[in-house]
């Protein structure tokens, strides 16, 4: 999963992005995204750390990335018309995550094109 840094996106204020998001808390080790979920939400880590994982053919977990405060995840479906998510995302620590639907994010992008 590609990481997007809000500091490099041209957003004048991250607060504006967060105003349009729903904040949710996840305890450590809880799954935030399941592989095969419908990709329709973009996530931003407000606090905490997550792991991005896939399973190999034998069911072993493979860590693709560790993401931390200030990172986005779940963005692949914004750019590809994927039917399902390809990886799990699990909280490594207790996390606060801002979630925004792709539809709401696209609307925000229409109003503020430099959000990307």
N, C-alpha and C positions, 0 to 999 in steps of 0.2 A: 504494500500500500504506500502510495506516495504521500509524503508529509508536506503540508502547506503551512508556512509560517505567517501569521497575521501581520507581523511587522513588515513583511515584504509584499503584502497584497495591496498597499495603498489605502487601506481603510484609515480614515481620519481618526476614528474612535472605535475601539473594540467594543466599547459600551453600547454603541448603536447596534452592532451585530447581536450582542447578548440580549438587548431589549426585545428582539424578535424571536429569541430562543426560549425553550423550556428547560429549566435546570432540574437535574435529577442526581441523586446521590446513589452510589453503588458501594457495597461493602467489598473489602479485599476478596479476591478469588471468585467474584461473581461474574457471570457471562453477560456482556453488554450486547454483543452481536453474535448470533449463531450463523454458521455457514448454512447456506440455503435459505436464509431469511430474504424477504423481498427488499431490494435496495431502494429505500425511499426517504432516508433520514441521514443528515450530515451531523457529525458530532465534533465538539470542541472540548478539550480537557481544560477545565478551569483549575482544578487541583487534582493531584495524584498522578498515577502512572498505570499504563495498560500494556498488555502483550498482544501482538497480532499473531495468530496461530493457524496452521493447517494440519491435517492428519495425512500421514503417508498411507500406502496401500495396506500396511499391517496395523493401522490404528495408532501409531506413535505420533505424538505431537511434535511439530517442528515450529520453532519460533522464527517468524519472519522479521519482526521488529519489536522494539520497545519504544513506546511513545510516552511523552511526559507533558506536564503543564505547558499550555501554549500550542500544542499540536492538534491538528484536525485529523479525523479518520472517517471512513465511510463515504469518501468523496468519489470513489471510482464509478458509482452508478450515475453520477452527474454527467460524466463524459462518455460512458459506454451504456448502451441500452441492455444492460445485464438483466437476466431473468431472476437471478439469485446471487446472494453474496458468496464469495469464494473462500472466506476465512472467518475464523472466530476472533472476537476481541474480548479479552478477559481482564478485569481489574487486577493489577499487581498489588496495589495498595487501595485503601479507601479513596474513592474518587468522587469529585463533583464534575458533572459533564453537562454542557449546554447542547441541546438537541434542537435541530430545526429541520422541518420537512423540506424535501427538494423543491416542492411547489412554492413554499414560503421563501426559500432561499432564492429561487429564480425571480420571484417578485421583488425581493430586496435588490437583486442584481439589476433589474430593470430600472429601479429608482436610483441606484448607486453603482454604476458600471465598474468602478475601480475596486469593488468588493473582491474580485478575483485578482 
